[in-house]
Amino acid sequence: MAEVTKEQVEEAIKGYIEPHLEKDLVSAKCVKAIDINGDGVKVQVELGFPAEGIVDELAAQVKSMAESVDGISSAEVEMTWKVVAHSVQKSLKPIDNVKNIIAVASGKGGVGKSTTAVNLALALAAEGAKVGILDADIYGPSQPRMLGVSGQPESKDGKSLEPMTNYGLQAMSIGFLIDEETPMIWRGPMVTQALEQLLNDTNWDNLDYLVIDLPPGTGDTQLTLAQKVPVSGAVVVTTPQDIALLDARKGFKMFEKVEVPVLGIVENMSIHICSKCNHEEHIFGEGGGVRMAEQYGVNFLGALPLDIRIREETDGGKPTVVAEPEARISQIYREIARKTAAKLALQAKSYASKFPNIVIQNN
């Protein structure tokens, strides 16, 4: 009987399409080694995104594919993941200690963008990544309340700030530096300067992902972010109704213009489930996010129900992903987080840290 070749095992593994990457693990360059020993094989897989919740299931899929090869009776699968830095806008350099920045945006207010941003950040952390969140809404900072964090950040050197932490998340917001009820009566340039300082003067500790909760709209702050902040990708949050989708399109087009890839669309408040009788109703319309994703050729990352618990838990300072980790809603957030990180993993890597800084001096 002919010996089994590495190519045969590779071919078999190609039969499994990984649902988050939407391609097979060989094409996605996740299969790092295949060692054949007699009728046994050892496969090493390294994903480019955190996947704590699905590694066992994935390993079982790869194992069954490898064992389907004639001549292989047992397969051992080693499944790991590693997050690398991905490329950002051409004119910008990545920020120290932050591998990837993901902007969460919406064309208009009231679509649950901040709630989605905080639960997305917590879901990425639950999947095993090191995550931070920057509240870029200077006029209406909501992350301190949502994360149940109060007090002021420390400054060890009088120049930079230590991030506040809760639920394993590093956080920074103008809300930590001012009284909750003080209005920010600032003009645009002051807002953009404050955003840059919050981002650059915070001692982020070795983050895989920094989620930026952007204010709604396509104004000054969003433009600053697009021009001065090295963003690896954006997530657009919308609700199914036509007016919200119209504004989400503007947000989408803005990112397109400034060369920030949109990783996908999240449809919030997609369906209402009656808490009394469990009747399901699409009160804001149906399928708008999916249609928009198809129209622009981007990913539909997931749909979240209109559920009173999401609002209550976030208002209470303990968002759903940490308040009820086993709940169906938390699982949806984690699935959205995995998809977002997987789409980012398929993008070009950043080699900025590999290149030395070249300084030309006139002597």
Secondary structure, DSSP 8 states (H G I E B T S, - for coil): -----HHHHHHHHTT-EETTTTEETTTTT-EEEEEEETTEEEEEEEESS--TTTHHHHHHHHHHHHHTSTT--EEEEEEEE----B---TT----TTEEEEEEEE-SSSSS-HHHHHHHHHHHHHHTT--EEEEE--SSS--HHHHTT--S----SSSSSB--EEETTEEEEEGGGTS-TT------HHHHHHHHHHHHHTB---SEEEEEEE--SSSSHHHHHHHHHS--SEEEEEE-SSHHHHHHHHHHHHHHHHTT--EEEEEE-S--EE-TTT--EE-TT-SSHHHHHHHHHT--EEEE--B-HHHHHHHHTT--HHHHSTTSHHHHHHHHHHHHHHHHHHTS-B--GGGS--------
